[in-house]
């Protein structure tokens, strides 16, 4: 048997609201980036078509004029210029590596240009267009678009956060109602939150139907347990009364008296078991309603006195340290049942040894019995059989049932065997 404290692992999970917000924000960011990228590609393509169309038309016009008038010269300006590409002119060196066609954003003579090169056979003509001012205006427009996209994205993020909260709020209210459900209350029903969707309404109806069926099931369980308890205790009380009257008779043979005493002990064990089963069938909160103030040090002395005869029969000596005054609030019958059965198990499984009982101020009771004649393997096998409720040689309840009782009452039960001793400690919280 190990400690009755349960170990819980905590797994962090994202809330539905957070998932919706992150999903929608991610979607709108990707959508915005896609729109901007598409706008950039379309803008570049449109710009290329405009430059190509305008420069080509100008180039065609120049060639046609020169064919009609060989003396015609193109009027070059800072904005637009046309000339024949000369391999011997060092100013034209940056353009020699460019082939025929349209070339955008070419730095020539320190300025950003778009140019069209056409090979006429006799020479290569270059038409230049200065676009620094156009690029500045385009950058301003692009920055305006980016700022607008950022503002729109920020507004959308705020709206998404609000909308996600509005959508999830009915689920949050429903979850709070479910958390407030307690098994000891009857006629509990979930209320449909405001602004609920059809799906939430279906969940609420299904949960209320389940709660109603569960209440009916628990009611049948309580009725059965109460009826079974009454039906079991009535014949046991009759048998116990008959046995008691028989033991009071004079001249009863010793062997018959011993058998009747065993019968009374078994009756007490069954009554204890019924009491524990009834407690385990109840909600822990209802069990605590029957709590009362217990002087634990005095109760231990009473339990030791009740088991003194059994200890003497087993040639077992019960020793205890000075018990400090200790008060707890708990169901008296259950505390007495737990300690009494632990002590009885220790006595029954001690071979002419000693049992040490101590009490700490934090309401921890320790029962330690020595088994110098038994090996560690024998100790483990013996208590393993007891924990599995098999192979019992005496009265009392199994350790498994006592363990369940401690868990149900929120008490800490520890089993610590070593090479020479077996220790049980119970902390009453």
Buried (B, 14 or more C-beta within 10 A) or exposed (E): BEEBEEEEEEEEEEEBBEEBBEEBBEEBBEEBEEEBEEEEEEBEEEBEEEBBEBBBEBBEEBEEEBEEEEEEEBEEEEEBBBBEBBEEEEEBEEBEEBEEEBBBEBEBEEEBBBBBBBEEEEEBBBBBBBBEEBEEEEEEEBEEBEEEBEEEBEEBBEEBBEBBEEBBBBBBBBEEBEEEEEBEEEEBEBEBBEEBEEEBEEBBEEBBEEBEEEBEEBEEEEEEBEEBBEEBBEEBEEBBEEBEEBBEEEEEEEEEEEEBEEBBBBBBBBBBBBBBBBBBBBEBEEBBEEBEEBEBBEBBBEBBEEBEEBBEEBEBBBEBEEBEEBEBEBBBBBBBBBBBBBBBBBBBBBEEBBBBBBBEEEBBBBBBBBBEEBEEEEBEEBBEBBBEEEEBEEBBBBBBBBBBBBBBBBBBBBBBBEEBBBBBBBBBE
